[in-house]
Amino acid sequence: MQLLVVGGTGTLGRQVVRRALDQGHAVRCLVRSPRRAAFLKEWGAELVTGDLCKPDSLPPALVGIEAVIDAATARATDSLSVRKVDWDGKVNLIRAVKNAGIDRYIFFSILGAANYPTVPLMDIKACTEQFLMESGLNYTILQLCGFMQGLISQYAIPILDNQSVWMTGETTPTAYMDTQDIAKFAVQALAVPATEKRTFALVGNQAWTGEEIIQLCERLSGRTARIAKIPLGALRFMRQFTRFFQWTYNISDRLAFAEVLASGKALTAPMAETYECFGLDPKETTTLESYLQEYFGRILKKLKELDFEQSKSQGTNKKKKGFFF
Ligand SMILES: NC(=O)c1ccc[n+]([C@@H]2O[C@H](COP(=O)([O-])OP(=O)(O)OC[C@H]3O[C@@H](n4cnc5c(N)ncnc54)[C@H](OP(=O)(O)O)[C@@H]3O)[C@@H](O)[C@H]2O)c1
């Protein structure tokens, strides 16, 4: 199939591109910066420059395309707001896809988005789901929760680096999923007609609280975490504060997520029917233990090698010193 992936440079988007190429699809990526996306070209994808917020750039990217996988979202560090990218931009894209006569559209939403109308990104995701369902396109909506990849910077690196792990008092159990597994589902949807015009929750096999993830990291790394608790009230205050400045809008919108974390409602869902419908095997889905075990194993081996190299070169220096003095 000739696919267009939007957001191909992102955490999930790059796994979608990788999986689609591995499955034999021809992949075109709509990218804002071909320089930043050079690795996708090296993998074998075609690059076309465009921007969701520049509607004129979309029709040329859609020529000859049979299906669109949309993995784009506003970057926290971007000057474009969540509303501009995730609402205005997506409306632009969905309309352009419809006008181009393309039928198939895969969209990533967030689990339980409709339950949080006061959280901007959740509200926008719920509205986009609705807009897509009413568009007449042949959609598949995959409702995700957290990515395992995000846990590395949140927990694993601070623990290895003896830095504080920041967390709120309340942590909602979340069924994190590896983006490689999510990509499998997204690409598989193209081959399974039973996934058409349907919405699926897509989550990992177990919901974990922040405390449980810290314990797991401590066990796998052999280090002790330094935990710093930030009260929910402080996050709410920071949210109000960051709303004053346009350049911190996206940070403010992300801080609004504190409300989701404080809800205490586990971010998880039953998955048996979804695996059956997609024809995928749950045993092949990465568990958080194996994901973090692989990460710590690799990093700790690297650190040992560096340590060995350092002490070897110090030893050589000592010998040299002994020789010269
Ligand atoms: N991260 C999570 O835990 C999580 C949880 C639930 C759902 N999701 C959903 O999963 C999807 C992928 O998320 P992610 O975390 O992988 O995203 P990400 O790493 O932040 O990447 C965002 C992607 O969107 C692209 N993009 C941003 N603004 C754009 C614009 N105006 N025009 C075209 N492309 C634009 C970025 O391109 P550049 O390289 O040019 O910036 C990048 O490729 C999103 O729909 C997100 O809402 C994520």
The ligand as an SDF file (V2000), in Angstrom:
LIG
                    3D

 48 52  0  0  0  0  0  0  0  0999 V2000
    3.2920   10.3120   24.2760 N   0  0  0  0  0  0  0  0  0  0  0  0
    2.3020    9.6620   24.8830 C   0  0  0  0  0  0  0  0  0  0  0  0
    2.4760    9.1150   25.9980 O   0  0  0  0  0  0  0  0  0  0  0  0
    0.9420    9.5570   24.1990 C   0  0  0  0  0  0  0  0  0  0  0  0
   -0.1420    9.0340   24.9250 C   0  0  0  0  0  0  0  0  0  0  0  0
   -1.3790    8.8970   24.2850 C   0  0  0  0  0  0  0  0  0  0  0  0
   -1.5380    9.2810   22.9630 C   0  0  0  0  0  0  0  0  0  0  0  0
   -0.4740    9.8140   22.2910 N   0  0  0  0  0  0  0  0  0  0  0  0
   -0.6800   10.2120   20.8720 C   0  0  0  0  0  0  0  0  0  0  0  0
    0.2090    9.4600   20.0440 O   0  0  0  0  0  0  0  0  0  0  0  0
    0.5590   10.2470   18.8970 C   0  0  0  0  0  0  0  0  0  0  0  0
    2.0720   10.3420   18.7740 C   0  0  0  0  0  0  0  0  0  0  0  0
    2.6020   10.9930   19.9420 O   0  0  0  0  0  0  0  0  0  0  0  0
    4.1960   11.1330   20.1760 P   0  0  0  0  0  0  0  0  0  0  0  0
    4.4040   11.2920   21.6470 O   0  0  0  0  0  0  0  0  0  0  0  0
    4.8970   10.0430   19.4390 O   0  0  0  0  0  0  0  0  0  0  0  0
    4.4950   12.5280   19.4620 O   0  0  0  0  0  0  0  0  0  0  0  0
    5.9010   13.3110   19.4220 P   0  0  0  0  0  0  0  0  0  0  0  0
    7.0310   12.4070   19.7290 O   0  0  0  0  0  0  0  0  0  0  0  0
    5.7450   14.5630   20.2430 O   0  0  0  0  0  0  0  0  0  0  0  0
    5.9990   13.7360   17.8840 O   0  0  0  0  0  0  0  0  0  0  0  0
    5.1210   14.6600   17.3400 C   0  0  0  0  0  0  0  0  0  0  0  0
    5.2070   14.5670   15.8310 C   0  0  0  0  0  0  0  0  0  0  0  0
    4.2560   15.4800   15.2460 O   0  0  0  0  0  0  0  0  0  0  0  0
    4.9350   16.2770   14.2910 C   0  0  0  0  0  0  0  0  0  0  0  0
    4.3120   17.6030   14.2020 N   0  0  0  0  0  0  0  0  0  0  0  0
    4.1460   18.4960   15.1930 C   0  0  0  0  0  0  0  0  0  0  0  0
    3.5530   19.5980   14.7160 N   0  0  0  0  0  0  0  0  0  0  0  0
    3.3440   19.3950   13.3780 C   0  0  0  0  0  0  0  0  0  0  0  0
    2.7910   20.1750   12.3370 C   0  0  0  0  0  0  0  0  0  0  0  0
    2.3310   21.4150   12.5540 N   0  0  0  0  0  0  0  0  0  0  0  0
    2.7410   19.6550   11.0810 N   0  0  0  0  0  0  0  0  0  0  0  0
    3.2150   18.3890   10.8450 C   0  0  0  0  0  0  0  0  0  0  0  0
    3.7630   17.6150   11.7890 N   0  0  0  0  0  0  0  0  0  0  0  0
    3.8310   18.1100   13.0520 C   0  0  0  0  0  0  0  0  0  0  0  0
    6.3580   16.3870   14.8160 C   0  0  0  0  0  0  0  0  0  0  0  0
    7.2310   16.7580   13.7610 O   0  0  0  0  0  0  0  0  0  0  0  0
    8.5990   17.6160   14.0060 P   0  0  0  0  0  0  0  0  0  0  0  0
    9.7030   16.6080   14.0520 O   0  0  0  0  0  0  0  0  0  0  0  0
    8.6550   18.5100   12.8190 O   0  0  0  0  0  0  0  0  0  0  0  0
    8.4380   18.3700   15.3090 O   0  0  0  0  0  0  0  0  0  0  0  0
    6.5880   14.9450   15.2870 C   0  0  0  0  0  0  0  0  0  0  0  0
    6.8840   14.1150   14.2050 O   0  0  0  0  0  0  0  0  0  0  0  0
   -0.1400   11.5970   19.0820 C   0  0  0  0  0  0  0  0  0  0  0  0
   -1.3620   11.5860   18.4250 O   0  0  0  0  0  0  0  0  0  0  0  0
   -0.3460   11.6610   20.5980 C   0  0  0  0  0  0  0  0  0  0  0  0
   -1.4010   12.5370   20.9640 O   0  0  0  0  0  0  0  0  0  0  0  0
    0.7570    9.9690   22.8720 C   0  0  0  0  0  0  0  0  0  0  0  0
  1  2  1  0
  2  3  2  0
  2  4  1  0
  4  5  1  0
  4 48  2  0
  5  6  2  0
  6  7  1  0
  7  8  2  0
  8  9  1  0
  8 48  1  0
  9 10  1  0
  9 46  1  0
 10 11  1  0
 11 12  1  0
 11 44  1  0
 12 13  1  0
 13 14  1  0
 14 15  2  0
 14 16  1  0
 14 17  1  0
 17 18  1  0
 18 19  2  0
 18 20  1  0
 18 21  1  0
 21 22  1  0
 22 23  1  0
 23 24  1  0
 23 42  1  0
 24 25  1  0
 25 26  1  0
 25 36  1  0
 26 27  1  0
 26 35  1  0
 27 28  2  0
 28 29  1  0
 29 30  1  0
 29 35  2  0
 30 31  1  0
 30 32  2  0
 32 33  1  0
 33 34  2  0
 34 35  1  0
 36 37  1  0
 36 42  1  0
 37 38  1  0
 38 39  2  0
 38 40  1  0
 38 41  1  0
 42 43  1  0
 44 45  1  0
 44 46  1  0
 46 47  1  0
M  CHG  2   8   1  16  -1
M  END
$$$$
